[in-house]
Amino acid sequence: MRLASWLGILLIGLCSQVVSAQTKSAWNRYEFTHPQMGTIFRLIFYAQTDSVTAAVWAKDAFDAVDSLNASMSDYLPESELNRLSKQSGTGFSVPVSANLWQILYLSEQFSAKSQGAFDVTIGPLTRLWRRARNLKEVPDSTDIRKALAAVGNQYLICEPQQRIRLQQPGMRLDLGGIAQGFAADRCLKVLRKYGVKRALADAGGDIALGDPPPGQKGWDIETPGKPKLKLSNCGITTSGATYRYLEVDGRRYSHIVDPRTGWGLTHRVLVTVKAPDATTADAWATAISVLGQQGWQNLPSKPKRLRVWLTEDKL
């Protein structure tokens, strides 16, 4: 072979290796959406892979969300959560999946730390208020008192070996104040399995954040009435009555119900919580919405790793 031809082949080979290396090291941005849990889940991540592989990873994350919804939804009659609720007051402890046991155990802790402002046993009340919003009328106070008899974190017992006991008859569990944050965290966990750490999972405003995008200090996050934040490796949630509420005679009742009184919230405050993960942010945003500004300020023992913003809801 002539020297010039050999050098040409060598040069082409070297160029191919350089192009291949550049392609492999390039960060590609991918975004996927999926409807679930009454909202739209959105995944954004950066990876050094092709679009087909990225789509497979996103599907795996969304499949995990679908599985959590099938277990934890209080809308699906045959969900694991509703089957558990049907065993309330029987005296039996019920074996549950690892995911359901974990979220109920966490919920029990959040309830204790928030002095009952967060409470997943609130199901009898949320069902009452859903019906009220459909009928556009405030629930009867007698019905609220009856529903309250089956509400209370003290009736939820998390036992060893993934067993749950619901002590009071008529209990209904509702994970609406924590499940979306839990699912957002699960999305990031699935992506990390594939080595993807630069990721964001948004479950209708309950946001889980991993490492920042390439070359950035953090993800750009908008919060009500505040400058844009740059955040990473945390969770952030905003809670309030801006979109879901019942208004009767000029009085607005939030979709967020106080588990201690049985009434929909009437104070108009948007609560934004930054926490180590989206599960914690979601639960505390609900709890602080119930507590209100004064109640939050007076809470004797506040979690040290929370950052909280309270903004007047002017809508």
N, C-alpha and C positions, 0 to 999 in steps of 0.2 A: 504494500500500500504506500502511495506517495505520502511524504511528510505533511504536505499542506492538507490533504484529505483527512489524514489521521487527526491533525490539530483541529480541523473543522468539526469532526465528529466529537472530539473531546470537549470542545467549546459548547456545542449544542447540549451535550450531556450535563455539563456544569450549569448552564443556564436553566435547564429543566429542573435540576436539583434546587437552584435558588428560587425559582418560581414556585416549586412545590413547597419549599420551606416557608416562603412568604404566605402562601395560601393557608398552610396549616397553622401559622401563628396569628393570622388575622382574627380579630374579634368580630363576629357577626351578631347583629341584634335580631332577636326573634320576639314576636308578640302573638299570643293566642288568647281566644276568649271562649267561654263555656257557660251556658245558663244552668244555674243550680241554686238551691236554697232560697228561691225567691229573688235572686239577684243575678248579676253577670260576674263571673270570675274572670279575671284578666291576669295573664302571666306575661312578664317581660323578662327576658334573660339574654345574656351575652355568652356565646360559646364558640369554640374553635371547631365547628363541625358544620355539616351541610344541613339544608332545610328539611330533608326527609328524616334524618336522625333527630333533629330538634323537634319535629312534629310527633315522633314516637315518644320522646321524653315528656312532652306536654300532655299527650294523651294518657300516659301513665299517671301523671299528677292529677289530671281531671278524673280519671277512673277512681283514684283514691277519694276524691271529693264526692263522687257519686256513691261510693260505698259508705262513707260517713253519713251522707244524707239518708240513705236507706236504713241506717241504724238509728239515727238521732232525730229524724223529723217527727214533730208532733202532728203533722198534717196527714201522714201516711198511716192508715188504720193498722197495718200489720208491721209497722216499724218495730225494731227491738225496743225502743223507748216506750212506745204505746203498749206493747205486750207487758213490759215491766210495770207500767202504771196500773194495768188491770189486776196486778197482784197486790195492790196496796191494801193494807188492813187485814191481810190473810194471816199475818204472823210468819210467813215463809220468807227466807232469804233466797234470792234468785241469782243463779249464775249468769253473768253477762260477758260480753266481749271485752277484750283488753282496752279498746278505744272508749267504749261507753263507761267502763269502770274508771278510767283515767280522768275523763272529763267531769264525771260526777264527783270524784274525789277532789279535783281542783275546785269545782263549784262549791263544795262544802267548805273549803278553806277560804275562798273569796267571801262567802256569806259570813263566816265568823269574823273575818278581818274588817268587813264593812258594817258590822253590827246589824245584819239582816237586810241591808239595802239591796244587796244582790241575793237572789234566791230562786233557784231553778224549780222549786216546788210551786211556783206561781201559776201553773197551768190552769187551775179552775178559774182564776181571775182573768187571765188573758183570753180564754175562750168567751167569757162573759163580755169582755170589752170588744172583742172582734164582732160578736153579734150586735153589740150596741152601735158600732161604726156602720155596719150594714143597714141597720134600722134607722140610723141617724137620731138616736135617742139615748139619753143617759141611763145606765142600769139602775134598777131599783135598789135602794139601800139594803133592803131585806135580802135580796139575792147576793149582794156583796158580802154581807155578814155570813151567809151560808157558805159561800165559796171560801172565805177566810178560814173557816173551821178546818179545811183540809190543806192549808198553806203553812209552811214553817220548816226551816232547815233542820230543826231538831227531830223531825220525822223521817229524815233521809239518813240511813245508816249504811256507810260503806264498810263492809266486812272483809276480812282476809280472803284470799283465794278468789278474787274477782266476783264477790257476791254482794248484792244490794238488797236491803230490806226497807220497805216503805211502810211505816208503822200505822199511819192514819188512813181509815177508809176514805175513798173518793179522791185520793191524790192523783194529780196529773202533772207530769214533768214537762217543762218547756225550756229548751236550751237556746232559745232565740237570742239571749244576751251574751252568748259565748261561742256558739257553734261555728259561726263564720270565721272568727279569729282563729279558732282551733284548726279549721280546714285550710286557712291561708298558711298557717305554720306547717301543716302537713305537706302542702305543695312544695315549699322550699326543702323540706326533708327529702321528698322524692327526688327533686332535682339534684340535691347534694349527692345522692346515691350514684349519679352519673358524673360526678365531678363538677357540676355546675354550681358555682357559689355566687356569681354576679347575677342576682335575680330579685325580682319583685313579684309578689302575689297579692292582688287586690280583690277582696271578696266584698264588693259593694261598699267600699270605704273602710273595711277592716283590712289593714295593709301590713303584710309581713315583708321585711326588707333584709336581704343578704348583703354581700359585699357590693360596693358601689360600681357603677359602670366604668369601663376602662378610661383612665385619665381623669376621672372625676373624684371629688372628695366625698360625694354622697349622692343619693337620689333626690331629685327636686320634688318636694312634697308641699302642696298647698293646704293651708289651714285657715278656718274662718277668722277674718279680721286680723290676721297676723302675716308678717313677711314670710316669703317662701323659705322653707327649711331644707337643709341638705342633711340627709340622714342615711345611716346604714346599720345593718345588724341589730335591728330592733323591730318593734311593732308600733303602729300608731292608728288610732281610731277616733272619729268624731261621732258623738251621739247627740240626738235632740229630736224635737217634734216638728221639724220643718216640713216634712213631706207626709207623714202619717199621723193623723189626729182626728178627733171628733170635735166639731164646733156646734154648740147648742146655746142659743140665746146670748151670743157674743162671747161665750166662754170656751176656750180651747182646752180639750183634754188630750194629752199626749197618748201615743200608742204604748209608751213606757208606763207601766203600772207600779205603784209603790206597794211592795208585798206586805208592808207593815199596816197599811190602812185599807188597801183594796181599791184605791181610787187612781185614775189616770192623772199624771202630773199636770199641773196647771202653770207652774213657773216656766218661763221661756228662756232657757239657758242652753247654749250649745257647749258641750264638754268635749275637749280634745285631750287624749291621754297618750303619751309616749311611754312605752314600757320595754322590758327586755325582749318580749315576744308579742305577737298579735293576740294570742289567747288572753294574756294578762291585760293588754290594752282594752280589748273588747269588754271583758268582764268589769273592769274598773270604770270604763266610760259609762256603762249602765248604772253601776252603783253610785257614782258621783252625780249622775243625772237625778237619781232618786234623792240623794242626800241634799242636793242644792248647795249653793256656795257656803251658807252658814253651817250646814251640817258637815260639809267636807272640812271646813276650817276647824270645827270643834271635834273632829274625829281624833281620839286620843293617840292612836298609834297608826301613822301613815307609812305605807311602804316606801322605803328610802330610794328605790330606783325608778319611781314614777316621776314624770314631768306632766303637769296639768295646766291647761288653759281653759278658763271659763269665759264665754262671750255671750252677750245678750243677743237673743234671737229676735230680730226686728221684723220678721216676716209674719 
